Amino acid sequence: MPFHTLDYPRPQMVRDNWKNLNGDWEFSFDDEDVGIRDKWYENFPSARHICVPFASETELSGIHDEKLHRQVWYKRSFFITRNDEKVTNRMILHFEGSDYSTSLWINGIPAGTHNGGYERFSFDITAFVIDGENTITVRVTDSENIYQPRGKQRWRNESYECWYVQTTGIWKTVWMEEVNETYIEELKLTPAFQKQEIVIDGMITGILKQQIGNGNYSVELECSFEKKIVRRVNISLSDLSFHTVMNVFSANDDWTGVKAWSPSEPNLYDLTIRLINNEREIDKVTSYFGMREIRIENGNILLNGIPLYQKLILDQGYWKNSGLTPPNEQALIDDIDKIHEMGFNGLRKHQKIEDERFLYWCDVKGMLVWSEAPATYAFSDQAVCCFTEEWIKIVKQNYNHPCIITWTPFNESWGVPEIETSKAQQHFTEGIYYLTKALDPYRPVICNDGWEHTVSDVVTLHDYTEKGADFHKRYSENKDGIFSTEVYHCKTKSAMANGFAYHGQPVIISEYGGIAFTSGESKDWGYGNKVNNEEEFLERYRSITSAIKEIPWISGFCYTQLTDVQQEVNGLLNEERKEKVEPSKIKEINDEAVTGRFI
């Protein structure tokens, strides 16, 4: 198991010298938008407090105000000591997520801005800090804008169907780290499974260009497995980037070969990277990687060369008292354990970029993950630009996690509502597909999950048919029609957009079930007819899940969903994460044999 400090927010690049800035901050709404005019970054007006990283809409924030506030402000202090020996060190302030437009002042001086609600962003605040007490002031603006990526956040005054209370402002960890003036800024790890190699690319920042190539800078890399060294490599720097290929084949008393990563055996290698200047270590980060390969061949999805049947669950990552923010790290671990307990081997993280500690634990515990972009809800130049910029950052941020086996930039034509016939919207999805493949040619990309696919490595279908017999009849008798007409989805949606054809890709039913199991409150919402008890639920679940498994050309399923979310009551768990159905009974159904080519 790789090194990990509890609550460390970036487990793929760990440094020792860091400070968590979560906790008590001063806070103020700015409904009149006077904060800039009145210089709140110099004279903060509020005695109100908030618990970061919980959004003000949530109970755990201490505010719990669900009304839309378009401007919110935060303030807190921190102390640093900078002596003569460390005057060249740099202070980097990181925000893991803040929705949507974030502006920063340090000691009343503007220090940067960022647009985007879901990805990590950072500011170099070295020039603004002083010895002793320093002040951070943050202003975040949000709106009902449907051209910005917003996922499942509502843009109306009230929640409805499967859209929920909005998330405004800081909603992930804020933290700071001290680094050398020259340090490792980026790290990209690509397993070449068949070659038994790990490809390592990195970026250095802070070195003056005239110093490159003088022989004084090098990078040392050490790979180990279960604390036993597998390989060491030393690279002399001639540029601000470094690249190396490290063979991880091992022949020793304990094992021979390569330890592959899979759900059943989530083996992880540790990696230490040291930046050296004149034989002195000036930066050190620890990371990890998994040796695994996901590829498509002859209509099959292969994991490490073996056909993979995916038994996924839709996971929206909402908590009753904290919204999109997990209440703590243990809550993330508990969710993964419960998913495993019910016999699923993966999850589709729906309309959310989850806390990276969640991906760390999926890596450690062997949970397959589909990484899905939060959607916009209209098509325009603004939407194209906002989405593309944020998606690039998301792919780069989470690239190294072996648990992620699929990128899903679009869902159910959200943000591209006329994709069936609109060439512009089709071109947008094609462009994002190829851009994603340029950044990561090794993972499948699903271009428009659910229907109206353009170019896609996997064809995914959403079908909430209640009866297994109806599902089985449609899919066993109408395969060709499903991909050429509108047979599969009650004649309302096509599997392929106009001008695009099915070419034998793997097929997955990536949403189904959604069985509403509820106490009967009038606001409750779910798919189809509600069930009244565990027996009725299990009967329907077995019926439809078994029908999917009996179709030999279907490569897996994704059940909707893990937990209830606000008014949506089709979770296997309720909002408090309590089981509605005995997990072992779900597992029994999931573990039943699959018809066809899978093992």
N, C-alpha and C positions, 0 to 999 in steps of 0.2 A: 504494500500500500504506500503510495507516495506521501511525502511530507505534506502536512496540512495543519495550519494553526486554526483553531475554531474561530469562525467568523472572518477569516482572512478573505477579502473580497475578490482576489484575482489569483486563483489557485494554479493557473498555468504559468505564472511568472511571479514567484515568491521572493520577496526580500525581507530581511530581518527588521530594518529600521522603518517602521510605519506607525501611524497613529490613527485610530478609529475616531471619527468625529460625530458618530451617531449619539443621540441622547437629547438633552434639553437645549433648545434654541429659543430665542425670542422670535415672535411671529406677529404678522399683521396682515389682514386683508387690505386691499387698496382698491375698493370698488369705484372710487371717484377718479382713479388713475392720476393721483397727485404726487406720488412718491418721488418721481424724477424731478418734477418742478420744485418740490420742497426739500430735496436733497436728503432723503431718508438714509442714504448711504453714509451721511455724516451725522445726522441727528435722528436716530431710529425712534419712532413715536410710541411703540407699543410695550406694555408690560405683560402682554399675553405670551404664553409659552406653548411650544409644540414639541412632541417627541419625534425627532427625525430617526428613521426614514419613513415614518408613516404619513401618508397624505392626509390633509386636513379633513377630508370627507370621512375618515375612518375613526372608529372608537379608540383604537390604541394610540392615535395621534394626540389624544387629549382635547381635540377640538370637536370632531364629529358633526361637522356642518356639511350636509350633502348638496346644498345649493351651489350653483356655478358662481365662482369668483374668478374673474378674468386676470387679476393681478394679485400675487401674494409675495410677501417679503419675509426673509429670514435673517437672523443675526446671531453670531456667537463669537467668543474669543478663544484664542489658543496662545500658548507660550512656547517660545523657542529660545535656545541659547546658541549663539554663533560666536565661537572664539576665533583667534587668529589662524589656527590650523585648519579651520573648516570654512573659511570665507568663500572658497570656490564651490562649495557644495550647493546643490540645487534643491529647491522645495517644489514638489509636484502635488497639486491638489486634484483629486479624482472624484468624479460623480459617476456612480454606477448607473443612474437613471434619474432624469428629472423631466417632467412633462409640462410645457413643451419648449418654450424659448427661455433660456436661462442666461442671466447677466450677473457678473461677479465684480465686487469691489473688495479690495484688500486695503484696510486702513484708509478707506474713503477714496481710493484711487481705482479707476476702472482697470480690470485685469482680464477681461475677455467675455465673449458671448458664445452661445451654442444653440442651434435649433435641432430638435429631435427628442422624442420622448422615451426611447427604449434602449439605446445603446450607451456604453461607457464613453465619457469624454473627460479631458484633463486640461488643466491650466498650469503653466510654469509660473509660479508666483514669487520666484527668487528676488526679482527686482523690487518687490513691493513690501517684503517683510522686514521687520526690525528685530533687534534683540529685545527679549521680554514679551510683553503682551501685544498681540495682534488681533485685529477684528476682521472677520469675514462677514460680508453682507451680500445677500443673494436676492435677486428679483426674478420671479418666474411668471410668464404670461401664458395663458391657455385660452381656448375658445371652443365654440361648437363647430369649428371649421371642418368640413368633411373632405377637404383636400389634403389634410395632414394625416399621416398614419395614426390611427386611434384604436384599432383593434375592436374590442367589445365595449368600449366606453360610449355611453349614450351621447347624443347630440341634441336631445330633447330635454324638457324639464323633468320628465318622468321616465323611469325605466320601463321597458316593454319587451315581451318575448325574450330573446336571448341577448339583449343589450342592457348593460348595467350602469350603476353609478360611475360617473367620470372620476378620473384620477388627476389631480392638479398638483403640480410642484414636485418637490423632492420625494421620491418613493423607493429609492434604493440607497445603499450605503454611500456616505460621504467619508473620504479618508485622505490621508496625506502621507507621503513618503519622502525621505531625504536620500538623494543620490549624489554621486560624484558629478562634477561638471561634465565629464564624459561618461556615458552609460549606455547600456543595452536598452533600446527603446521598443523593438519589435522582435518577435520570435515566431517562426512558422515551421511546423513539424509535419512532414508528409511521410507516412509509412509506405514503403515499396515492398509489399508483403511477399510477392513471388521472388524478389531478389534478396530477401532477408536483410533489407537495409532501411534506415531511417534517413530521410533527406532533411537537412537542417538549414534554414535560411534565417538570417537576422539582420537587424539594422542598428547601427551605432549612431548616437547623436552627441554633439559637443566637441568633436575633434576638429581642429582647424585643418582645412584642406591641405595646407602646406606641410602638415605633420604626417599625412598619410604617405606610406611608402618609405618612411625613414627607418623602418625595421624596429621601431620602439613599441609598437602596439601588436598584440596578438590576442587570440581567443582560445581558451582551453575548454574542451568539452569532455565530460566523463559520463558514460552511460553505465547504469548498474541495474541489477534485478535482485530484489530481496537482499539488498546491501552487499551483493557480490559484484565486483566490477566486471563489466562485459567488454568495454572498449574505452580507450582514451584517444583523443585527437587534439592536435595543436595546429592552429591556423595563424599565419602571419598576415596581418591586415594590410591590404593595398587599396582599400576603398572604405566608404562608410557602411558597406554591406559585407556580409560574409556568407559563404555557401560551402557546405560539405556534405558528403554522403558517408554514413557510418554503418558498417556491417555489424549486425547484432547477433550473428550466429555464434553460439557458445558451445564449447566442448570442455566440460569439466566433470568433476566427480558427481555432481548433482543432476545435471541434465545436458543433453546434447541437442542442438538445434535452436529454434526460435519459440518463445512463449507467445502464442497467439492470444489476442483479445476476442472474447465472444461472450454472449449472455451467460453461458454455463461456466465459463472460465475467464473472468475479466482480468487477465494478467496485464499489469502495467509496469513499464520500465521507468526508472528515475533518471533524470538528466540534470546535470549541474553545468552551468556555463559561467566561466570566469573571464573577465576582461582584464588583460595584463598590460601595464605600461612600465617598461624598463624593469621587468621582473617583480613589479609591485602590483598586487591585486587592487584594482580601482572600482570594480563592480562584480557582483555575484548574484545570479538568479538561479533558483531551482525550479524544475518543471518535471513533466512526465509525458509519456506517450503510450499508446497501445498499438501493437502490430496487428492490424486487421485490414481487410480489403472488402469493399462492397462494390459489386459490379453486376451488369446485366448481360446475360448471354442466352440466346435462343428462347426468349420469352420468360426466363427465370431471373429472379434476384438471387445473387449468390453472396454469401458471407464466407470469406476465406475459401472460396471455391465450392461451397456446399449450398444447395438450394435452401432458401430461407422462407419459412412460412411465418408471416408476421401476425401476431396476436396482440393488437394494440388497443389502448384505451385513450379516449379524448380527455385531455387534461388542460383545463383553463387556468389553473393556478390562482384561484380566488380563495380568500379566507373571510369568514363571517365578520370578524372584528378588525381586519386589517386590509381588506380589499386585495389589490394585486401584490402587496408586500407580504412575504411570509412572516409570521410572528417571531420566528427564530429559526436557527439552522436545523434544530431537531424536527421541526415541522416538515421541512423538505425531506429529511431522511425517512420520517414516518410515512409520507405519501408514497415514496418509492417502495418501501417495504410492504405496504398494503397492496400496491399494484402487483408485486411479485406474489404475494400471498393468494391473490385471486387467479393466478395462473396466466397472467399476461407477460409477454416478453419485451414489450416496448410501449411507448406512448407517443401520441401526437400532441405536442405542446401547442395549443390552439390560440392563435391570435395574440401571442405574447412572447417576448424575449425574456426568459426566466433568469432569475438570479444565477450568476455563474457558479455559485456553490452547489446549486441543484445539478448542473451538468457535471461537476466534479463527482458528486455522489452517484450519479448515473454511470460515470466512468468506473468508479470503484466497485459498484454493485452489479454491473452488467445489465443495464437497462437501455434498450434501443430508443433513440429519440428522433422524431421528425421535427426539424426546426422551421417554424412557420412565421411569416412576417405579419405584423399587425396591418390591417387593411385601411386604405382610404375608402371613401364611399361615393366618389364622383370622379369623372375623368376630365382633366384639364392639364395645361402646361404646368401649372403649379403643383398639381398632384404628381405628375410624372417626375418633376425635379425633386420634390420632397421625398417621395418614396425611393427613388434611385439612390440618392445620397445616403439615406439612412440604411438601406439594404446592403450597400457595399460595406459599410462599417460593421454591420451585424455579422456578415459572412466572415470578414477578416477577424473580428473579435472572437468568434466561437469556432474557428476553423480547426483548432488543435484537438478538440474533444473527440475521442474515438467513438463515444456513444452516439454522436450525431451521424446518421446514415442517409438522411434525405433533407434537401432544402425545398421548402414550399413557399414561394413568394406570393402566390395568389390563391384565394379561396372563393369558390362559388360565384365567380364573376364580380365580387365586391370591388368597387373602384373601376371596373371595366364592364359596366352593365350592358353595353351593346356589343360585346365581343363576338357574339354569334355572327354578326354581319359587318361590323365596323373594321375596316382595314387598319385605321389608326390604332385602335385598341388591341387588335391582334398583333400589330407590329410592336407595340409596347411590351406585351408579354413575351414575344419572341426575343426582343432586345434584352429583357431581364434574364431570360433563360440563357442566352449566349454570354452575357456579362457574368452571370454566376458560374458558368462552365469555364470562363477565362480565369476567374479567381480560384476555382476548384473543379478541375476536370474529373475528379475521382469519385464524386458522390452523385447519385441520381438527383435530378431536379424535376419536380412536379409543377407544371406551369400554371394550372388553374384547377386546384383540387375540387373534385365533385362533378364537374360537367364542362362542356364547351371548351375542351382542350384545344390548344394550338400545337406547339411543339412541346413534347413532354417525354421524359424517359420512362415514366410509369403512367398508365391511365387509371385514374381513380374515380369511383362512382359513389354517390351518396344515395342511399335508398332506405327509407323508413317504413317499408312494407311491414305490416304487423304479423302476418302469417307466413310461416316457413314454406308451406305448400305453394302459396302464391309466388313467393320469391323463387323457389326451385323451378317451377314451371316456366317462368319468364326467362330465367338465365340458362336453363338447360335446352330450351326449344328455340331461343331467339338470339343466339350469339351474334350472328351476322347483322341482324336487325338492330341490335343494341348499339352497334357502332356506326350504323348507316342511317338510322332513323331516331325516333324519340321513344322507343319501346320501353327503355329501362326506367324512365322516371315519369310514368303516368302521362306521357305525351305533353309535358310542359318544358322539358329541357332536352338538349341533344348531348350526347357524349362528346362529340367533336364539333368544333366551330366550323362554319362554312368555309370550304376550301381546304380543309385538313382531314386526313384519313387515319384510321387505325392501321398500324404497321406491325402488329404482333407484339407490342410491348406487354410487360407484366400488367395484370389487372388486380386492383385491390379495392374492396368495398371499404372506403375510408371514413364513412359515417353510416351507422345503422342503429337500430334499436331505439335509443332515446326513450325508454319506457318510463312513463310518468308514474312514480310511486310516492304517494303523498298522504298527508293528513287530511286533505280535502279543503284547504283554504281557497277562497274564491280567486285570489291573485295567482295561484299556482299555475305554471305553464309547463307543458311538455309536448312530446310528439304522440299523436294518436290517442287512443283510449287509455285512461288511467287504470292501473291495477290496484286491487284493494289489500293484497296480502302477499307474503313471500311465495306461497304456492302458485298463485297466478303469475307472479313475476317469473319464477323459474320455468314455468311451462312455456311462456312466450320466449324467454331468452334461449332456452334449449332449442325450440322450434326454429327460430330464425338463424341462430348460430350454426346449428347442424346443417341447415339448408345451404348456407354459404360454404361450409367445409366440403359439401358433397359435389360442388361444381369444380371439376378438375383444373379448369383454366384460370381460376381465381387464386391469387398468391397470398391472400391474407385479409384481415378485417380490422376495423377500428370501431369499437363500441362507444357510443355516446351515453354516458360520460362518467368520469370518476366521482365527482361530488355535485350536489346541488349548488347552485349559485343564485343567491337572492331569490327572484321569483321562478327560476327554472328548476324543476324538481325531478329531473331524470338522472340523478346521480345514483351510483351504487352505494355512496356514502352521503349522509346529509351534510348540512353546512358545518356542523360541529365535528365532522369526520367520523361519525358513528355509523356502523354498518347497518344497512337496511335488510341485507340478506347475508346469511352465513357465508363467509369467504370461501370455505372449503367446497361449498356447493357450486359456486361460480367456477372454481378451479376444476372441479370434476368435469364440468361441461367443456371448459376450455381445453382440457387435456385429452379429450376424446380424439380418436384418430382422424386424420385428414385424408380425404380421398385424393389419389393422384400421385404426384412425383416427389412429394416432400418427405423428409425424415425428421 
